[in-house]
Amino acid sequence: MSIEFKSSRNKQSTSAEEGFSELERAAIKERAAELRSDSRRDKSAKKAAADEKDVLAKIAKMEQPDRAIAERLHAIITETAPDLAPKLWYGQPAYARDGKVVCFFRSGQKDKERYSTFGFTPQAALDEDHGMWATSFALTELSDMAETVIRKLLTMVS
């Protein structure tokens, strides 16, 4: 049996001597701005409210269908895992526990990809006994089945 993999590298990739792509540099700059903003905020309810406001503003700026997916994901996450706090992470919506990102959404349109991504960081600890598990999922729409899977995964991290 032969398994064939197609390369997921796109034209945004650069060689080591060229450095970061334009999209990567933009994400790094957004992350630096997020860190500066975080350092200026109180470590209180005001910070949490401001972080959620930033996430909702970022979602509102997305084009469809990413906006609809991100809005629905935000509702699912805040409902299913209320202990996860919304925050921006590399300029995209993410949800953290104790300041550490557990899950995130990446807009496919922003990344110039054909799909968006919903993923989990190692903080989610989704480890399976058999030694293999998924850490991110491609999304072109948020079907009922996808919503069910996401809710189940979120209950595993909560």
N, C-alpha and C positions, 0 to 999 in steps of 0.2 A: 504494500500500500504506500502510495507516495502522496505526501502533503505538499502543496505548493502555496507559498505565501507571496502576495503582491506587496511591493514596497509601499509604505504609507508616506514616504518622504515626498514632499512637494517642492515646488519651485522656490519656496521661501527659504529652503535650506541653504546654508553657506558652508564653505570649507573652513577648516580651522584657521587658516591664515586670513580669511576675510572677516572673521569675528561674528558678531550677532547680526541677525537680519533686522530689517526695519521694524517688523512686528515685535521681535524679541526686545529690541531697544525700547520701544514704546511701552511694553509690559513692565520692563525694569523701571522705567521712569514713573509709571503709575504706582508701582509698588513702593518706590521711594517716597512719593507724595503721600501715600497711605500711611506709611510709618511716621512721617513728619506730622501728619494730621493726628494720628493716634497719640503721639507724645505730647501734643498740646491739649488734649482732652482730659477731663477728669476721669478717674477710674470708678465711675458711679453709674447710676441709672441714666444720667444725662449722656454719658458716652454711649451706652447701649442704644438709646433712642437716636442719637446722632448717627451711629453705625447703621442702624436699620434704615434711617432716612437716606443715607448714602447708597445703600443697596437698592432701595426702591427707586431712587433717582436714576441709577445706572440701568436698571431694568426698563424704566420708562423711556430711556434713550435708545433702546434696542429696536431694530426693525423686526417686523413680523416675518416668519413665525416664531423667531427666537423670543420675542417679548412675551407672547402668549405662553410658551413653554416655561420661561423663567418665572412669570407671575404664578403659574399653577404650581411649579416646584416650590416656590416660596411658601405658598399656602399649605402644601403637603408637609413640608419640613417643619414649619412653625406649629402645625397641628399635631403631627406625629411625634416630633422630638422637640418639645418646647424648651428643653434644657440647652439646645444649640442656639447660639446667638448669631444673628446675621452680621456680616462684615464684608468689606471688599478685600479681595486677595488677588494680586496681580491685575487689578482693574476689573475683576469679575465677581459676581455674587458668590459668597462662601458662607459656611455656617460653622461656628467654633464652639468648643467647650473649654473653659478655663483659658481662653485666649489662643488656643491651638486649633487650627482648621481641621475639621473632621470630614466635611464634604463640600463640593463646589460645583458650579455650573460654568461652562465656557461656551460663549456664543460662537457658533460655527461661522456666522457672517463676519464677526470681528476678526476671527482667525483665518478667514478666507478658505474655509473648509466646507465640504458639502453636508456636514452634520455638526450638531452641537454635542457637547460632552457633559455628562453628569458623572462625577467621580468621587472617590473616597481617598483620603490620605492614610498613612499607616496608623494615625491616631484612632481611626475607626475600628481597628483590630477585627477585621472581618475574616480572619484566618480560618481556614477549613481544616478538618482533621486529615484529609487526604493530601494536604500540602499544595493545593492549587485553588485560587479563587480570583474572581474578577475584581478589579479596582476602579474601572471606569466603563461607561456605557455610551454608545453613540445614540443620539436622539435626533430624529427628524420630525417626530410628533410625540405627543404624550398620550398614548392610548390607555385604555382601561387596564390592560395587562401590564404595561410599563409602570403605571401608577401603583398597581398591586405589588410589583417587585420592589419598587422604591420604598414603599411603606414597610414591607417586610425587612428590607435591609436597614432602614432607619430604626426599627424596633431592636435590631441586633446591636446597634451602636449606642442606644439609649440606656 
